[in-house]
Amino acid sequence: MSDFQTSARSAVAAMREVFPATPLQLNAHLSKRFEADVWLKREDLTPVRSYKLRGAMNAMRKRRAEDPDQRIFVCASAGNHAQGVAFMCKHFGVQGVIFMPVTTPQQKIFKTQVFGGDNVEIRLVGDYFDDTLAAAKAYCDEAAAAFLSPFDDEDVIEGQAAVAVEIEEQLGRVPDHIILPVGGGGLSSGVRSYFAAQTRYTFVEPSGGASLAAAVEAGHPVTLNQLDGFVDGAAVARIGDLTFARLADISRSSVIAASEDRICATMMEMLNVEGIVLEPAGALAVDALTDVADQIRGKTVVCVVSGGNFDFERLPEVKERAQRFSGVKKYFILRMPQRPGALRDFLETLGPEDDIARFEYLKKSARNFGSVLIGIETKSPQNFDALFERIEAAGMTFTDITNDETLGEFVL
């Protein structure tokens, strides 16, 4: 057994004094769909509903062992790491100062305060995370406080490897294939360092934050020029230096980018079929099953479900994006004649399964015609082919803007 494996097992033993192991559950729905034994490692069921608690605990307990007089711990986070740090500050009876961006949703601020109670102080600084991080590190220098990185820290990596320890204990062996979500790389580097070459890996990150893929291609961590923050738990512009050092030799083919819209469809499927509430980052591993379907047939596969801190105020957006991805909802601009009966003519083109989700006059583009924004929901994507044929047969013209990001930003 390697030194890293021994340390990860010690971390698990310490965790049992604070919270139980998360379940490893065989999922019948996914197993049947992908013709494999698909197990879900339910990190969404930790006390703070994400695996981030593990790294925060391990790093904090080790800092305290090194320096028993250390009483102030600091982190910069807008989400799960902040909640993990807050929970552990209360458990260890130390003070935490948690820096969060000014734009952080109130729900996340509230949950962090609940977990930490009187042991944490939350400071809202900066519109962007880089500003928040700089303020947190400056405070550490002023107050001689200990900074807890969300991922780029050897003790954090070791703590996240506890997920692998539990998987091996619960399954009774190493799985054939493990699918890991990737943000800053703490979880993926920890699990891979524990299992080493005993299993096959798939690393999945959001398309709008593919920092691991960029690093593998360049041979070193690089900072992405653009970042889509929708998958907020894994949208990281630059993978950690320490985490990438443990992942640098992986093959580019083992890294998958999942589209944000497809992730939404997976979230809705897991909610509607299994009753499991996942945040976008928490759905990444399950979402990637589609990409590796040919590789996993007949195998034992573990998907690490990394978190379930989902704000239900986001549900309408998630449902909307899921419908658009699956092709059952479209938006188009219709050029409609400005005459009596024109609207009725359009309504008669609709099929029995077509519903109007949005109808908005935009402007008169000519004396006899006007532009109308139409949103249509239907039961099957194939219904749109027939609908568009009927619209054209009625002498009306239209432009499909469903996937037009520029127009969508302003009118959808």
C-alpha positions in Angstrom: 0.0 0.0 0.0 1.4 3.4 -1.0 1.9 6.3 1.5 -0.9 8.2 -0.3 -3.3 5.3 0.2 -2.4 4.9 3.8 -3.0 8.7 4.4 -6.3 8.6 2.6 -7.4 5.7 4.8 -6.4 7.7 7.9 -8.5 10.6 6.6 -11.5 8.3 6.2 -11.1 7.1 9.8 -11.1 10.7 11.0 -14.2 11.5 9.0 -16.1 8.7 10.6 -16.0 10.7 13.8 -17.8 13.5 12.1 -20.1 12.1 9.4 -21.0 8.6 8.0 -19.9 7.3 4.6 -22.0 8.3 1.7 -24.0 5.5 0.0 -22.8 3.7 -3.1 -26.1 2.8 -4.8 -26.7 0.5 -7.8 -29.0 2.4 -10.1 -31.4 0.1 -12.0 -32.6 2.8 -14.5 -29.1 3.7 -15.7 -27.9 0.1 -15.5 -30.7 -1.0 -17.9 -30.2 1.9 -20.2 -26.4 1.5 -20.6 -26.3 -2.4 -20.2 -23.9 -2.1 -17.4 -23.8 -2.2 -13.6 -24.0 1.6 -12.9 -23.3 2.6 -9.3 -23.8 6.1 -8.0 -21.5 7.4 -5.3 -23.8 9.8 -3.6 -21.7 12.7 -2.4 -24.8 14.8 -2.6 -25.7 13.1 0.7 -22.9 14.4 2.9 -24.1 16.8 5.7 -23.3 19.8 3.3 -24.5 18.0 0.2 -21.2 17.8 -1.5 -17.8 16.1 -1.3 -16.1 19.4 -0.5 -16.6 18.7 3.1 -13.9 15.9 2.9 -11.1 18.2 1.7 -12.0 21.0 4.1 -12.0 18.6 7.1 -8.7 16.9 6.2 -6.9 20.2 5.5 -8.2 21.8 8.7 -7.4 18.8 11.0 -3.9 18.7 9.7 -3.3 22.4 10.1 -4.5 22.2 13.7 -2.3 19.2 14.3 0.7 21.2 13.0 -0.2 24.3 14.9 -2.7 23.8 17.8 -2.8 27.6 18.4 -4.2 28.3 14.9 -7.7 29.6 15.5 -8.6 31.4 12.3 -9.2 29.7 9.0 -10.0 31.5 5.7 -11.4 30.5 2.4 -12.7 32.1 -0.8 -15.7 30.4 -2.3 -19.2 31.1 -3.6 -20.5 27.6 -3.0 -19.7 24.1 -1.7 -16.2 24.7 -0.4 -17.5 27.6 1.7 -20.2 25.4 3.3 -17.6 22.6 4.0 -15.3 25.0 5.7 -18.1 26.6 7.7 -19.3 23.1 8.9 -15.8 22.2 10.0 -15.2 25.5 11.8 -18.2 24.8 13.9 -17.2 21.2 14.5 -13.6 22.1 15.6 -14.7 25.2 17.5 -12.4 27.6 15.5 -13.2 30.8 13.7 -13.7 31.0 10.0 -13.7 34.0 7.7 -15.3 33.2 4.5 -15.0 35.5 1.5 -17.7 35.3 -1.1 -18.4 37.5 -4.2 -21.0 40.2 -3.9 -23.0 38.4 -6.5 -23.4 35.2 -4.5 -27.0 34.1 -4.3 -28.6 34.6 -0.9 -29.4 30.9 -0.6 -25.7 30.0 -0.6 -24.9 32.7 1.9 -27.7 31.6 4.2 -26.6 27.9 4.1 -23.0 28.8 4.8 -24.0 30.8 7.8 -26.3 28.0 9.0 -23.5 25.5 8.9 -21.0 27.7 10.6 -23.2 29.6 13.0 -21.3 31.9 15.3 -18.0 30.4 14.3 -18.0 32.0 10.9 -18.0 35.5 9.5 -19.0 36.0 5.9 -17.5 38.9 3.9 -18.9 39.8 0.5 -16.1 41.2 -1.6 -15.8 41.8 -5.3 -18.0 41.2 -8.3 -15.7 38.5 -9.6 -14.0 35.5 -7.9 -10.5 36.7 -8.6 -11.2 39.8 -6.6 -12.7 37.7 -3.8 -9.7 35.4 -3.7 -7.2 38.3 -3.6 -9.1 39.8 -0.6 -9.1 36.5 1.2 -5.3 36.0 0.8 -4.6 39.6 1.8 -6.6 39.1 5.0 -4.6 35.9 5.7 -1.4 37.9 5.7 -2.9 40.6 8.0 -4.5 38.2 10.5 -1.9 35.4 10.4 -4.8 33.1 9.4 -4.6 29.7 7.6 -5.9 29.7 4.0 -7.8 26.7 2.9 -7.7 26.2 -0.9 -10.8 24.6 -2.5 -8.6 22.2 -4.5 -5.0 23.1 -5.0 -3.6 21.7 -1.7 -2.1 18.3 -1.0 -4.2 17.8 2.2 -7.4 18.7 0.3 -6.5 16.2 -2.5 -5.9 13.6 0.2 -9.2 14.3 1.8 -11.1 14.0 -1.5 -9.4 10.6 -2.0 -11.6 9.4 0.8 -14.3 9.0 -1.9 -12.1 6.2 -3.5 -11.5 4.5 -0.1 -15.2 4.3 0.5 -16.0 3.1 -3.0 -13.5 0.2 -2.6 -14.8 -0.7 0.8 -18.5 -0.6 -0.3 -18.1 -2.3 -3.6 -15.7 -4.9 -2.2 -13.2 -4.3 -5.1 -12.1 -1.6 -7.5 -14.7 -0.8 -10.2 -13.9 -1.5 -13.9 -14.5 2.1 -14.8 -15.0 5.3 -12.8 -16.4 8.6 -14.1 -15.2 11.7 -12.3 -16.4 15.3 -12.6 -13.6 17.8 -12.9 -13.4 21.5 -11.8 -10.2 22.4 -10.1 -9.1 18.8 -10.0 -9.1 18.0 -6.3 -11.5 15.1 -6.5 -10.2 13.6 -9.7 -6.6 13.8 -8.7 -7.3 12.3 -5.3 -9.3 9.4 -6.6 -6.9 8.6 -9.4 -3.9 8.8 -7.0 -5.6 6.3 -4.8 -6.8 3.8 -7.4 -3.7 4.4 -9.7 -3.8 2.1 -12.7 -6.3 -0.4 -11.2 -9.3 1.0 -13.2 -10.2 2.9 -16.3 -11.1 6.6 -15.9 -13.3 9.1 -17.6 -12.9 12.8 -16.6 -15.8 15.0 -17.5 -15.9 18.8 -17.3 -18.3 21.4 -18.6 -17.8 22.7 -22.1 -17.7 26.2 -20.8 -14.9 25.4 -18.4 -12.7 22.7 -20.0 -9.5 23.6 -18.1 -8.3 20.0 -17.7 -8.5 19.4 -21.5 -6.6 22.7 -22.2 -3.9 21.7 -19.7 -3.5 18.2 -21.1 -3.1 19.6 -24.6 -0.6 22.3 -23.5 1.3 20.0 -21.1 0.8 22.5 -18.2 -2.1 24.4 -16.6 -3.4 27.3 -18.7 -6.0 30.0 -18.0 -9.1 29.9 -20.2 -9.9 33.1 -22.0 -13.7 32.6 -21.5 -15.7 30.8 -18.8 -19.3 29.8 -18.7 -20.3 29.9 -15.1 -23.6 27.9 -15.4 -22.0 24.7 -14.0 -20.8 26.8 -11.0 -19.4 23.8 -9.0 -17.0 22.9 -11.8 -16.5 26.0 -13.9 -12.9 26.7 -13.2 -10.7 28.8 -15.5 -7.5 27.2 -14.5 -6.9 23.7 -13.1 -4.7 23.6 -10.0 -1.0 23.2 -10.3 -0.8 20.4 -7.7 -3.9 18.7 -9.0 -2.7 18.7 -12.6 0.7 17.3 -11.5 -1.2 14.2 -10.5 -3.2 14.1 -13.8 -0.6 15.2 -16.3 -0.1 11.7 -17.8 -3.7 11.0 -18.6 -4.7 10.6 -22.2 -6.6 13.4 -23.9 -9.2 10.8 -25.0 -10.2 10.2 -21.4 -11.3 13.8 -20.9 -14.8 14.7 -22.0 -16.6 18.1 -22.3 -20.3 18.0 -21.6 -22.5 20.7 -23.0 -24.4 22.8 -20.4 -27.7 22.2 -22.1 -27.2 18.4 -22.1 -26.3 18.6 -18.4 -29.7 20.2 -17.8 -31.4 17.3 -19.6 -29.6 14.9 -17.3 -30.6 16.9 -14.2 -34.2 16.8 -15.3 -34.0 13.1 -16.0 -32.6 12.3 -12.6 -35.1 14.5 -10.9 -38.2 13.1 -12.8 -37.1 9.5 -13.0 -35.1 8.9 -9.8 -36.2 11.8 -7.5 -32.6 12.8 -7.1 -31.8 16.5 -6.9 -28.5 17.3 -8.4 -26.7 20.6 -9.0 -25.2 21.0 -12.5 -21.7 19.9 -11.4 -23.3 16.9 -9.6 -24.8 15.7 -12.8 -21.6 15.7 -14.8 -20.6 12.1 -14.2 -24.0 10.7 -15.0 -24.2 12.9 -18.1 -21.0 11.4 -19.4 -22.4 7.9 -19.5 -23.8 8.7 -22.9 -20.3 9.4 -24.2 -18.7 6.1 -22.9 -21.7 3.8 -23.6 -19.6 1.5 -25.9 -16.8 1.3 -23.3 -18.9 0.4 -20.3 -21.2 -2.2 -21.7 -21.1 -5.3 -19.4 -18.8 -3.4 -16.9 -19.1 -2.2 -13.3 -19.1 1.6 -13.5 -19.1 4.1 -10.7 -20.3 7.7 -11.3 -19.3 10.1 -8.6 -22.3 12.3 -8.0 -20.5 15.2 -6.5 -23.1 17.5 -5.2 -26.8 18.4 -4.7 -26.8 22.1 -3.7 -29.4 23.2 -6.2 -31.3 26.4 -5.9 -34.8 25.6 -7.1 -35.1 29.2 -8.4 -32.9 27.9 -11.2 -35.3 25.1 -12.1 -37.2 27.1 -14.9 -33.9 27.8 -16.6 -32.7 24.2 -16.3 -36.0 22.9 -17.7 -35.9 25.4 -20.5 -32.4 24.4 -21.5 -33.2 20.7 -21.2 -36.2 21.1 -23.5 -34.2 23.0 -26.1 -31.4 20.4 -26.0 -33.9 17.5 -26.5 -35.5 19.3 -29.4 -39.0 19.6 -27.9 -39.0 23.3 -27.6 -38.1 25.9 -30.2 -38.2 29.6 -30.8 -38.6 31.3 -34.1 -39.4 34.7 -35.5 -42.5 34.5 -37.7 -43.1 37.1 -40.5 -46.9 37.5 -40.2 -49.2 39.4 -42.5 -51.0 42.3 -40.9 -54.5 41.4 -41.9 -57.6 40.1 -40.1 -57.5 36.3 -39.7 -53.7 36.0 -40.0 -53.3 34.9 -36.4 -56.1 32.3 -36.9 -54.3 31.0 -40.0 -51.2 30.5 -38.0 -53.0 28.7 -35.1 -54.5 26.3 -37.6 -51.0 25.2 -38.6 -50.4 23.8 -35.0 -50.6 20.1 -34.5 -52.4 18.3 -31.7 -49.3 18.1 -29.6 -48.0 21.6 -30.2 -48.4 24.3 -27.5 -47.6 28.0 -27.6 -45.2 28.8 -24.8 -44.5 32.3 -25.9 -46.1 34.8 -28.3 -44.8 38.3 -28.6 -45.2 41.0 -31.3 -41.7 42.5 -31.8 -42.4 45.2 -34.4 -43.9 46.0 -37.7 -41.2 45.4 -40.2 -43.2 46.6 -43.2 -46.6 48.1 -43.8 -48.3 44.8 -44.4 -46.1 42.5 -42.3 -45.0 42.2 -38.7 -42.5 40.1 -36.8 -43.6 37.8 -34.0 -41.5 35.9 -31.5 -43.0 32.4 -31.1 -42.1 29.7 -28.6 -43.5 26.2 -29.2 -43.4 23.2 -27.0 -44.3 19.8 -28.4 -44.1 16.1 -27.4 -41.6 14.9 -30.0 -38.8 16.7 -32.0 -40.2 15.2 -35.2 -43.4 17.3 -34.8 -41.5 20.4 -35.8 -40.7 19.1 -39.3 -44.4 18.8 -40.0 -45.2 22.2 -38.3 -42.7 24.1 -40.4 -44.0 22.5 -43.6 -47.5 23.6 -42.7 -46.3 27.2 -41.9 -44.6 27.4 -45.3 -47.6 26.0 -47.1 -49.7 28.8 -45.4 -47.4 31.4 -47.1 -45.6 32.5 -43.9 -41.9 32.7 -43.5 -39.9 32.2 -40.3 -36.4 32.1 -38.8 -35.5 29.5 -36.2 -33.5 31.2 -33.5 -33.4 28.4 -30.9 -29.7 28.0 -31.1 -28.8 31.6 -32.0 -26.8 32.7 -28.9 -26.6 36.3 -30.0 -30.3 36.8 -30.6 -31.2 34.5 -27.6 -29.3 36.7 -25.2 -31.6 39.6 -26.0 -35.0 38.1 -26.7 -35.3 34.7 -25.0 
